[in-house]
Amino acid sequence: MTKQEQINKQLTEELNSKDILVVKEALQKSRSVGSAELIPVILKKWFTSDGEIQSDITDLLYTLKDKKTIPFLVEALETPQFDSQRDKIISVFWNAGMEPKEHLSLFVKIGCEGNYLECLESLTLIENMDPPFPEEQLLESMIHLKKYFGEEKNKQDQKYDLVRSIATVVSVRDDMETD
């Protein structure tokens, strides 16, 4: 076991403690010596905590600067255990100023298939990403949008206008790439 793995194991134990002071100290240590691999543990604690602990975790997540956390956050979005928290996970990306361009189509898909809040958070994130986007991501995004707009029932969907905004942003960004 590497030194970092040992640190992460210790921090995981501390984050799962019932003692609030131990958890708060572990969150502080996570900022300086933790690694991206702790993201699933921190998310789980975020979703099961309240009050000061939840606030401290929100602050930690919203100030992430390590791009190595992106794959762990994306994995959490794709984990059924976190389905009911996807809007919060998406908010981490844009609050932390991350630009997960290589996952654009995932956010478009969530916008199309998810609930209103997930769509709103996805739109906010996509609007704050700077082009260029990977061409494959743009093409996959267009497929998700075409599928959404191709279903008659979606015209009555409360998030229809939000998805339309996602489509506008994606197509404008696509046009910027070809200019």
Buried (B, 14 or more C-beta within 10 A) or exposed (E): EEEEEEBBEBBBEBBBBEEEEBBBBBBEBBEEEBBBBBBBBBBBBBBEBEEEBBEBBBEBBBEBEEEEBBBBBBEBBEBEEBEEBBBBBBBBBBBBEBBBBBBBBBBBBBBBEBEEBBBBBBBBBBEEBEEEBBEEBBEBBBEBBEEBBEEEEBEEBEBBEBBBBBBEBBBEBBEEEEE
